[in-house]
């Protein structure tokens, strides 16, 4: 299994891609991400495909690990 290229991933992602990734790391579904960010579920899927392409992540688990390594994740409190 190939690990996402974390060093190259952070600068290559757009602000919106980081927002989508943060929501994913919090456990949100595509539909919930779409609702929270005022997007369509199809657009969320497009953003996640772009993130996977840029980082080499191949599944949702690797995207979540990438998000955590970039400082995204569920809010604590």
Phi, psi and omega in degrees: 000131181274132177275144177299146178280093186293320182298320181276339187289313187303308182290336184280342183276143177281169177301315182295321177298320176297320179297315179296316180298320178297318178295319178299317180296332177280359176094009182287145174281168178303317181296319179293320177299315180301314181296314182294325183258007179057050179234170171272154176303327178297319179294321176300314178301318179298314178300316181292325174296319178296318179297315178300320180296317182289329188254343183086002176295142183247353180206175183297324180297314179295325176296319179296317178298319177299314180301314180297320180293336178269004177092007177268154177164181181297144179292141178250146179169000000 
